[in-house]
Amino acid sequence: MEPNNLDKWDVARYNELNGYFRIKIKYLLESDPFLMEIIAQQNSIALPDLVDRMSLDDQQQWAEFLALDKLKLHLNIQNHLEGKGTPYSPENGFASDSANNENLW
């Protein structure tokens, strides 16, 4: 999804995928022996290792989520530069406050 496709922004779908992957990733990190071993050895994990352990359907939805997230960032930057929306702050990003986005990453 290119930034020129601003009409493809779907906040409901973004929020749905965001919540789904927050739960899915937590579950994978707590239940997948391969991922748990990587974390035990390296004390960290690379995102591609995590995505590789997802089902093909989840990987496709992850790609959709990343495309929406990129579009969201583009819209936030555009609004910031045009003086619309919530200005950027180091503490909260483009959100007005963390309470409004506690369920989002």
A tleap script that builds the chain and sets N, CA, C and O, in Angstrom:
source leaprc.protein.ff14SB
mol = sequence {
  NMET GLU PRO ASN ASN LEU ASP LYS TRP ASP
  VAL ALA ARG TYR ASN GLU LEU ASN GLY TYR
  PHE ARG ILE LYS ILE LYS TYR LEU LEU GLU
  SER ASP PRO PHE LEU MET GLU ILE ILE ALA
  GLN GLN ASN SER ILE ALA LEU PRO ASP LEU
  VAL ASP ARG MET SER LEU ASP ASP GLN GLN
  GLN TRP ALA GLU PHE LEU ALA LEU ASP LYS
  LEU LYS LEU HIE LEU ASN ILE GLN ASN HIE
  LEU GLU GLY LYS GLY THR PRO TYR SER PRO
  GLU ASN GLY PHE ALA SER ASP SER ALA ASN
  ASN GLU ASN LEU CTRP
}
set mol.1.N position { 0.860 -1.168 0.000 }
set mol.1.CA position { 0.000 0.000 0.000 }
set mol.1.C position { 0.906 1.230 0.000 }
set mol.1.O position { 1.614 1.485 0.974 }
set mol.2.N position { 0.880 1.955 -1.046 }
set mol.2.CA position { 1.715 3.141 -1.182 }
set mol.2.C position { 1.051 4.342 -0.517 }
set mol.2.O position { -0.173 4.399 -0.403 }
set mol.3.N position { 1.871 5.306 -0.076 }
set mol.3.CA position { 1.286 6.508 0.536 }
set mol.3.C position { 0.293 7.229 -0.371 }
set mol.3.O position { -0.559 7.971 0.117 }
set mol.4.N position { 0.390 7.024 -1.684 }
set mol.4.CA position { -0.557 7.662 -2.599 }
set mol.4.C position { -1.959 7.069 -2.466 }
set mol.4.O position { -2.927 7.662 -2.943 }
set mol.5.N position { -2.076 5.916 -1.829 }
set mol.5.CA position { -3.364 5.258 -1.656 }
set mol.5.C position { -3.980 5.592 -0.307 }
set mol.5.O position { -4.394 4.699 0.432 }
set mol.6.N position { -4.038 6.869 0.007 }
set mol.6.CA position { -4.538 7.284 1.310 }
set mol.6.C position { -5.984 6.869 1.532 }
set mol.6.O position { -6.427 6.751 2.674 }
set mol.7.N position { -6.717 6.649 0.458 }
set mol.7.CA position { -8.110 6.240 0.586 }
set mol.7.C position { -8.233 4.802 1.088 }
set mol.7.O position { -9.333 4.362 1.422 }
set mol.8.N position { -7.133 4.069 1.145 }
set mol.8.CA position { -7.161 2.683 1.627 }
set mol.8.C position { -7.002 2.593 3.142 }
set mol.8.O position { -7.025 1.496 3.699 }
set mol.9.N position { -6.842 3.736 3.819 }
set mol.9.CA position { -6.684 3.723 5.274 }
set mol.9.C position { -7.979 3.227 5.903 }
set mol.9.O position { -9.056 3.750 5.619 }
set mol.10.N position { -7.871 2.226 6.749 }
set mol.10.CA position { -9.025 1.618 7.411 }
set mol.10.C position { -8.694 1.487 8.900 }
set mol.10.O position { -8.060 0.518 9.318 }
set mol.11.N position { -9.122 2.457 9.683 }
set mol.11.CA position { -8.778 2.491 11.101 }
set mol.11.C position { -9.323 1.272 11.837 }
set mol.11.O position { -8.659 0.740 12.727 }
set mol.12.N position { -10.515 0.828 11.480 }
set mol.12.CA position { -11.096 -0.329 12.163 }
set mol.12.C position { -10.261 -1.585 11.901 }
set mol.12.O position { -10.002 -2.366 12.817 }
set mol.13.N position { -9.850 -1.771 10.665 }
set mol.13.CA position { -9.032 -2.940 10.330 }
set mol.13.C position { -7.660 -2.850 11.001 }
set mol.13.O position { -7.135 -3.849 11.492 }
set mol.14.N position { -7.091 -1.656 11.017 }
set mol.14.CA position { -5.801 -1.453 11.682 }
set mol.14.C position { -5.908 -1.829 13.157 }
set mol.14.O position { -5.060 -2.560 13.669 }
set mol.15.N position { -6.925 -1.345 13.838 }
set mol.15.CA position { -7.110 -1.647 15.257 }
set mol.15.C position { -7.357 -3.134 15.488 }
set mol.15.O position { -6.863 -3.704 16.461 }
set mol.16.N position { -8.120 -3.761 14.595 }
set mol.16.CA position { -8.386 -5.191 14.698 }
set mol.16.C position { -7.080 -5.994 14.583 }
set mol.16.O position { -6.807 -6.865 15.409 }
set mol.17.N position { -6.284 -5.695 13.558 }
set mol.17.CA position { -5.023 -6.406 13.362 }
set mol.17.C position { -4.034 -6.113 14.481 }
set mol.17.O position { -3.300 -7.003 14.912 }
set mol.18.N position { -4.013 -4.874 14.952 }
set mol.18.CA position { -3.114 -4.499 16.028 }
set mol.18.C position { -3.400 -5.351 17.270 }
set mol.18.O position { -2.481 -5.915 17.863 }
set mol.19.N position { -4.645 -5.442 17.651 }
set mol.19.CA position { -5.031 -6.241 18.809 }
set mol.19.C position { -4.766 -7.720 18.598 }
set mol.19.O position { -4.296 -8.408 19.504 }
set mol.20.N position { -5.064 -8.208 17.408 }
set mol.20.CA position { -4.836 -9.617 17.103 }
set mol.20.C position { -3.356 -9.968 17.251 }
set mol.20.O position { -3.016 -10.969 17.882 }
set mol.21.N position { -2.479 -9.153 16.675 }
set mol.21.CA position { -1.057 -9.480 16.712 }
set mol.21.C position { -0.436 -9.228 18.082 }
set mol.21.O position { 0.558 -9.867 18.427 }
set mol.22.N position { -0.980 -8.342 18.846 }
set mol.22.CA position { -0.488 -8.163 20.211 }
set mol.22.C position { -0.689 -9.461 20.996 }
set mol.22.O position { 0.200 -9.891 21.731 }
set mol.23.N position { -1.844 -10.074 20.838 }
set mol.23.CA position { -2.145 -11.334 21.517 }
set mol.23.C position { -1.375 -12.489 20.885 }
set mol.23.O position { -0.810 -13.321 21.596 }
set mol.24.N position { -1.351 -12.546 19.554 }
set mol.24.CA position { -0.684 -13.625 18.837 }
set mol.24.C position { 0.807 -13.672 19.158 }
set mol.24.O position { 1.348 -14.746 19.421 }
set mol.25.N position { 1.464 -12.542 19.139 }
set mol.25.CA position { 2.902 -12.487 19.400 }
set mol.25.C position { 3.197 -12.879 20.844 }
set mol.25.O position { 4.156 -13.606 21.106 }
set mol.26.N position { 2.390 -12.408 21.770 }
set mol.26.CA position { 2.576 -12.800 23.173 }
set mol.26.C position { 2.440 -14.309 23.315 }
set mol.26.O position { 3.240 -14.941 24.006 }
set mol.27.N position { 1.445 -14.886 22.674 }
set mol.27.CA position { 1.235 -16.333 22.723 }
set mol.27.C position { 2.435 -17.077 22.122 }
set mol.27.O position { 2.926 -18.037 22.716 }
set mol.28.N position { 2.904 -16.642 20.955 }
set mol.28.CA position { 4.054 -17.297 20.325 }
set mol.28.C position { 5.290 -17.241 21.221 }
set mol.28.O position { 6.004 -18.234 21.361 }
set mol.29.N position { 5.538 -16.095 21.818 }
set mol.29.CA position { 6.720 -15.938 22.659 }
set mol.29.C position { 6.652 -16.807 23.917 }
set mol.29.O position { 7.683 -17.202 24.462 }
set mol.30.N position { 5.446 -17.099 24.367 }
set mol.30.CA position { 5.288 -17.889 25.588 }
set mol.30.C position { 5.114 -19.383 25.327 }
set mol.30.O position { 5.207 -20.180 26.261 }
set mol.31.N position { 4.861 -19.785 24.069 }
set mol.31.CA position { 4.529 -21.186 23.820 }
set mol.31.C position { 5.401 -21.888 22.776 }
set mol.31.O position { 5.457 -23.118 22.764 }
set mol.32.N position { 6.064 -21.162 21.923 }
set mol.32.CA position { 6.844 -21.779 20.851 }
set mol.32.C position { 8.254 -22.127 21.362 }
set mol.32.O position { 9.037 -21.231 21.675 }
set mol.33.N position { 8.572 -23.419 21.445 }
set mol.33.CA position { 9.882 -23.828 21.979 }
set mol.33.C position { 11.066 -23.248 21.193 }
set mol.33.O position { 12.083 -22.892 21.788 }
set mol.34.N position { 10.943 -23.153 19.878 }
set mol.34.CA position { 12.018 -22.594 19.057 }
set mol.34.C position { 12.283 -21.138 19.429 }
set mol.34.O position { 13.433 -20.740 19.616 }
set mol.35.N position { 11.232 -20.355 19.534 }
set mol.35.CA position { 11.378 -18.947 19.901 }
set mol.35.C position { 11.888 -18.792 21.335 }
set mol.35.O position { 12.711 -17.923 21.623 }
set mol.36.N position { 11.395 -19.634 22.211 }
set mol.36.CA position { 11.837 -19.575 23.609 }
set mol.36.C position { 13.333 -19.889 23.711 }
set mol.36.O position { 14.041 -19.295 24.525 }
set mol.37.N position { 13.807 -20.817 22.889 }
set mol.37.CA position { 15.232 -21.159 22.890 }
set mol.37.C position { 16.071 -19.993 22.376 }
set mol.37.O position { 17.123 -19.692 22.940 }
set mol.38.N position { 15.617 -19.336 21.313 }
set mol.38.CA position { 16.335 -18.166 20.785 }
set mol.38.C position { 16.434 -17.086 21.854 }
set mol.38.O position { 17.501 -16.507 22.061 }
set mol.39.N position { 15.343 -16.819 22.521 }
set mol.39.CA position { 15.323 -15.789 23.562 }
set mol.39.C position { 16.261 -16.178 24.709 }
set mol.39.O position { 16.979 -15.332 25.242 }
set mol.40.N position { 16.252 -17.443 25.079 }
set mol.40.CA position { 17.122 -17.897 26.166 }
set mol.40.C position { 18.598 -17.740 25.795 }
set mol.40.O position { 19.418 -17.392 26.645 }
set mol.41.N position { 18.935 -17.994 24.537 }
set mol.41.CA position { 20.328 -17.908 24.101 }
set mol.41.C position { 20.781 -16.478 23.863 }
set mol.41.O position { 21.897 -16.108 24.228 }
set mol.42.N position { 19.921 -15.672 23.251 }
set mol.42.CA position { 20.326 -14.336 22.810 }
set mol.42.C position { 19.760 -13.216 23.675 }
set mol.42.O position { 20.182 -12.065 23.555 }
set mol.43.N position { 18.806 -13.547 24.545 }
set mol.43.CA position { 18.128 -12.553 25.375 }
set mol.43.C position { 17.385 -11.517 24.523 }
set mol.43.O position { 17.102 -10.411 24.985 }
set mol.44.N position { 17.078 -11.880 23.293 }
set mol.44.CA position { 16.311 -11.033 22.379 }
set mol.44.C position { 15.833 -11.911 21.229 }
set mol.44.O position { 16.173 -13.090 21.142 }
set mol.45.N position { 15.048 -11.318 20.361 }
set mol.45.CA position { 14.579 -12.046 19.186 }
set mol.45.C position { 14.419 -11.063 18.040 }
set mol.45.O position { 14.044 -9.910 18.252 }
set mol.46.N position { 14.701 -11.511 16.840 }
set mol.46.CA position { 14.531 -10.686 15.646 }
set mol.46.C position { 13.112 -10.887 15.111 }
set mol.46.O position { 12.583 -11.999 15.131 }
set mol.47.N position { 12.516 -9.819 14.644 }
set mol.47.CA position { 11.151 -9.881 14.138 }
set mol.47.C position { 10.981 -10.933 13.038 }
set mol.47.O position { 9.979 -11.647 13.053 }
set mol.48.N position { 11.914 -11.064 12.083 }
set mol.48.CA position { 11.740 -12.115 11.062 }
set mol.48.C position { 11.646 -13.526 11.654 }
set mol.48.O position { 10.920 -14.364 11.121 }
set mol.49.N position { 12.366 -13.800 12.742 }
set mol.49.CA position { 12.260 -15.112 13.388 }
set mol.49.C position { 10.851 -15.329 13.919 }
set mol.49.O position { 10.314 -16.433 13.829 }
set mol.50.N position { 10.265 -14.305 14.460 }
set mol.50.CA position { 8.914 -14.384 14.999 }
set mol.50.C position { 7.895 -14.575 13.876 }
set mol.50.O position { 7.012 -15.428 13.976 }
set mol.51.N position { 8.013 -13.796 12.825 }
set mol.51.CA position { 7.069 -13.876 11.708 }
set mol.51.C position { 7.167 -15.233 11.021 }
set mol.51.O position { 6.154 -15.777 10.581 }
set mol.52.N position { 8.368 -15.782 10.924 }
set mol.52.CA position { 8.542 -17.103 10.302 }
set mol.52.C position { 7.782 -18.201 11.032 }
set mol.52.O position { 7.437 -19.215 10.425 }
set mol.53.N position { 7.517 -18.021 12.305 }
set mol.53.CA position { 6.814 -19.032 13.098 }
set mol.53.C position { 5.289 -18.878 13.004 }
set mol.53.O position { 4.550 -19.696 13.551 }
set mol.54.N position { 4.820 -17.833 12.312 }
set mol.54.CA position { 3.379 -17.631 12.132 }
set mol.54.C position { 2.880 -18.496 10.981 }
set mol.54.O position { 3.653 -18.893 10.109 }
set mol.55.N position { 1.593 -18.781 10.988 }
set mol.55.CA position { 0.980 -19.502 9.865 }
set mol.55.C position { 1.035 -18.617 8.616 }
set mol.55.O position { 1.242 -17.407 8.710 }
set mol.56.N position { 0.849 -19.222 7.470 }
set mol.56.CA position { 0.855 -18.462 6.216 }
set mol.56.C position { -0.237 -17.390 6.233 }
set mol.56.O position { -0.018 -16.266 5.781 }
set mol.57.N position { -1.405 -17.743 6.752 }
set mol.57.CA position { -2.500 -16.767 6.854 }
set mol.57.C position { -2.103 -15.593 7.744 }
set mol.57.O position { -2.355 -14.437 7.404 }
set mol.58.N position { -1.483 -15.892 8.884 }
set mol.58.CA position { -1.035 -14.827 9.782 }
set mol.58.C position { 0.057 -13.979 9.132 }
set mol.58.O position { 0.094 -12.764 9.326 }
set mol.59.N position { 0.937 -14.607 8.369 }
set mol.59.CA position { 1.982 -13.843 7.681 }
set mol.59.C position { 1.375 -12.880 6.666 }
set mol.59.O position { 1.857 -11.759 6.503 }
set mol.60.N position { 0.318 -13.317 5.984 }
set mol.60.CA position { -0.362 -12.434 5.034 }
set mol.60.C position { -1.055 -11.286 5.765 }
set mol.60.O position { -1.023 -10.143 5.310 }
set mol.61.N position { -1.675 -11.594 6.887 }
set mol.61.CA position { -2.311 -10.539 7.675 }
set mol.61.C position { -1.264 -9.603 8.271 }
set mol.61.O position { -1.516 -8.406 8.410 }
set mol.62.N position { -0.090 -10.133 8.626 }
set mol.62.CA position { 1.000 -9.304 9.145 }
set mol.62.C position { 1.438 -8.309 8.071 }
set mol.62.O position { 1.671 -7.136 8.363 }
set mol.63.N position { 1.548 -8.778 6.832 }
set mol.63.CA position { 1.918 -7.889 5.725 }
set mol.63.C position { 0.864 -6.792 5.556 }
set mol.63.O position { 1.201 -5.635 5.305 }
set mol.64.N position { -0.408 -7.158 5.694 }
set mol.64.CA position { -1.486 -6.169 5.616 }
set mol.64.C position { -1.368 -5.155 6.759 }
set mol.64.O position { -1.539 -3.954 6.548 }
set mol.65.N position { -1.077 -5.640 7.960 }
set mol.65.CA position { -0.922 -4.756 9.110 }
set mol.65.C position { 0.237 -3.785 8.904 }
set mol.65.O position { 0.106 -2.592 9.177 }
set mol.66.N position { 1.371 -4.293 8.422 }
set mol.66.CA position { 2.523 -3.419 8.182 }
set mol.66.C position { 2.215 -2.360 7.137 }
set mol.66.O position { 2.644 -1.213 7.264 }
set mol.67.N position { 1.471 -2.742 6.102 }
set mol.67.CA position { 1.086 -1.769 5.075 }
set mol.67.C position { 0.182 -0.688 5.674 }
set mol.67.O position { 0.344 0.496 5.377 }
set mol.68.N position { -0.767 -1.098 6.514 }
set mol.68.CA position { -1.642 -0.121 7.171 }
set mol.68.C position { -0.856 0.747 8.146 }
set mol.68.O position { -1.120 1.944 8.261 }
set mol.69.N position { 0.103 0.156 8.845 }
set mol.69.CA position { 0.912 0.914 9.794 }
set mol.69.C position { 1.765 1.960 9.061 }
set mol.69.O position { 1.933 3.081 9.542 }
set mol.70.N position { 2.293 1.586 7.909 }
set mol.70.CA position { 3.069 2.529 7.102 }
set mol.70.C position { 2.172 3.674 6.636 }
set mol.70.O position { 2.570 4.839 6.665 }
set mol.71.N position { 0.981 3.336 6.214 }
set mol.71.CA position { 0.033 4.361 5.774 }
set mol.71.C position { -0.365 5.272 6.937 }
set mol.71.O position { -0.493 6.484 6.764 }
set mol.72.N position { -0.559 4.685 8.119 }
set mol.72.CA position { -0.898 5.479 9.309 }
set mol.72.C position { 0.220 6.472 9.625 }
set mol.72.O position { -0.046 7.638 9.916 }
set mol.73.N position { 1.467 6.009 9.569 }
set mol.73.CA position { 2.599 6.897 9.820 }
set mol.73.C position { 2.632 8.021 8.784 }
set mol.73.O position { 2.852 9.181 9.133 }
set mol.74.N position { 2.417 7.683 7.524 }
set mol.74.CA position { 2.412 8.697 6.465 }
set mol.74.C position { 1.327 9.751 6.727 }
set mol.74.O position { 1.575 10.951 6.606 }
set mol.75.N position { 0.134 9.291 7.083 }
set mol.75.CA position { -0.954 10.230 7.369 }
set mol.75.C position { -0.634 11.106 8.577 }
set mol.75.O position { -0.906 12.307 8.565 }
set mol.76.N position { -0.054 10.505 9.624 }
set mol.76.CA position { 0.309 11.281 10.816 }
set mol.76.C position { 1.353 12.346 10.492 }
set mol.76.O position { 1.252 13.484 10.951 }
set mol.77.N position { 2.345 11.974 9.706 }
set mol.77.CA position { 3.379 12.944 9.328 }
set mol.77.C position { 2.789 14.046 8.470 }
set mol.77.O position { 3.091 15.222 8.671 }
set mol.78.N position { 1.946 13.671 7.511 }
set mol.78.CA position { 1.310 14.665 6.645 }
set mol.78.C position { 0.469 15.630 7.479 }
set mol.78.O position { 0.558 16.844 7.298 }
set mol.79.N position { -0.338 15.103 8.379 }
set mol.79.CA position { -1.159 15.965 9.238 }
set mol.79.C position { -0.287 16.859 10.116 }
set mol.79.O position { -0.603 18.032 10.318 }
set mol.80.N position { 0.802 16.310 10.633 }
set mol.80.CA position { 1.720 17.092 11.466 }
set mol.80.C position { 2.305 18.258 10.671 }
set mol.80.O position { 2.344 19.392 11.148 }
set mol.81.N position { 2.752 17.967 9.466 }
set mol.81.CA position { 3.360 19.013 8.640 }
set mol.81.C position { 2.359 20.068 8.194 }
set mol.81.O position { 2.723 21.221 7.961 }
set mol.82.N position { 1.101 19.670 8.075 }
set mol.82.CA position { 0.054 20.609 7.675 }
set mol.82.C position { -0.611 21.274 8.888 }
set mol.82.O position { -1.539 22.066 8.724 }
set mol.83.N position { -0.148 20.962 10.090 }
set mol.83.CA position { -0.709 21.578 11.288 }
set mol.83.C position { -2.072 21.036 11.668 }
set mol.83.O position { -2.819 21.691 12.395 }
set mol.84.N position { -2.406 19.852 11.187 }
set mol.84.CA position { -3.683 19.220 11.521 }
set mol.84.C position { -3.430 18.080 12.493 }
set mol.84.O position { -2.308 17.587 12.606 }
set mol.85.N position { -4.459 17.672 13.182 }
set mol.85.CA position { -4.336 16.530 14.074 }
set mol.85.C position { -3.509 16.850 15.300 }
set mol.85.O position { -3.254 18.012 15.615 }
set mol.86.N position { -3.097 15.808 15.981 }
set mol.86.CA position { -2.310 15.949 17.195 }
set mol.86.C position { -0.843 16.114 16.831 }
set mol.86.O position { -0.301 15.299 16.085 }
set mol.87.N position { -0.189 17.152 17.342 }
set mol.87.CA position { 1.234 17.324 17.053 }
set mol.87.C position { 2.050 16.170 17.637 }
set mol.87.O position { 1.633 15.536 18.606 }
set mol.88.N position { 3.187 15.910 17.057 }
set mol.88.CA position { 4.086 14.868 17.533 }
set mol.88.C position { 4.688 15.285 18.870 }
set mol.88.O position { 5.052 16.444 19.064 }
set mol.89.N position { 4.789 14.319 19.795 }
set mol.89.CA position { 5.519 14.549 21.046 }
set mol.89.C position { 6.373 13.319 21.314 }
set mol.89.O position { 5.947 12.204 21.010 }
set mol.90.N position { 7.570 13.492 21.876 }
set mol.90.CA position { 8.444 12.348 22.139 }
set mol.90.C position { 7.817 11.305 23.074 }
set mol.90.O position { 8.095 10.113 22.941 }
set mol.91.N position { 6.986 11.736 24.004 }
set mol.91.CA position { 6.384 10.813 24.956 }
set mol.91.C position { 5.266 9.979 24.344 }
set mol.91.O position { 5.137 8.795 24.655 }
set mol.92.N position { 4.461 10.582 23.481 }
set mol.92.CA position { 3.255 9.921 22.982 }
set mol.92.C position { 3.215 9.734 21.475 }
set mol.92.O position { 2.219 9.240 20.948 }
set mol.93.N position { 4.256 10.110 20.778 }
set mol.93.CA position { 4.216 10.014 19.323 }
set mol.93.C position { 3.182 10.979 18.767 }
set mol.93.O position { 3.176 12.163 19.105 }
set mol.94.N position { 2.313 10.463 17.916 }
set mol.94.CA position { 1.263 11.289 17.340 }
set mol.94.C position { -0.056 11.161 18.082 }
set mol.94.O position { -1.050 11.765 17.681 }
set mol.95.N position { -0.081 10.379 19.163 }
set mol.95.CA position { -1.304 10.213 19.948 }
set mol.95.C position { -1.452 11.396 20.896 }
set mol.95.O position { -0.464 11.982 21.337 }
set mol.96.N position { -2.683 11.735 21.197 }
set mol.96.CA position { -2.915 12.859 22.106 }
set mol.96.C position { -2.473 12.515 23.518 }
set mol.96.O position { -1.989 13.384 24.242 }
set mol.97.N position { -2.632 11.265 23.920 }
set mol.97.CA position { -2.102 10.794 25.196 }
set mol.97.C position { -2.075 9.272 25.172 }
set mol.97.O position { -2.763 8.647 24.365 }
set mol.98.N position { -1.300 8.693 26.035 }
set mol.98.CA position { -1.134 7.244 26.033 }
set mol.98.C position { -2.411 6.513 26.440 }
set mol.98.O position { -2.591 5.358 26.055 }
set mol.99.N position { -3.292 7.136 27.194 }
set mol.99.CA position { -4.529 6.488 27.621 }
set mol.99.C position { -5.409 6.141 26.418 }
set mol.99.O position { -6.084 5.112 26.413 }
set mol.100.N position { -5.396 7.002 25.403 }
set mol.100.CA position { -6.210 6.742 24.223 }
set mol.100.C position { -5.672 5.595 23.393 }
set mol.100.O position { -6.418 5.004 22.612 }
set mol.101.N position { -4.405 5.266 23.537 }
set mol.101.CA position { -3.795 4.246 22.698 }
set mol.101.C position { -3.198 3.108 23.503 }
set mol.101.O position { -2.279 2.438 23.033 }
set mol.102.N position { -3.705 2.872 24.716 }
set mol.102.CA position { -3.106 1.829 25.550 }
set mol.102.C position { -3.285 0.447 24.939 }
set mol.102.O position { -2.521 -0.462 25.262 }
set mol.103.N position { -4.261 0.262 24.074 }
set mol.103.CA position { -4.481 -1.034 23.443 }
set mol.103.C position { -3.745 -1.152 22.115 }
set mol.103.O position { -3.814 -2.196 21.467 }
set mol.104.N position { -3.044 -0.108 21.699 }
set mol.104.CA position { -2.301 -0.149 20.453 }
set mol.104.C position { -0.826 -0.202 20.754 }
set mol.104.O position { -0.379 0.245 21.811 }
set mol.105.N position { -0.080 -0.742 19.838 }
set mol.105.CA position { 1.373 -0.728 19.953 }
set mol.105.C position { 1.898 0.519 19.336 }
set mol.105.O position { 3.109 0.739 19.321 }
savepdb mol mol.pdb
quit
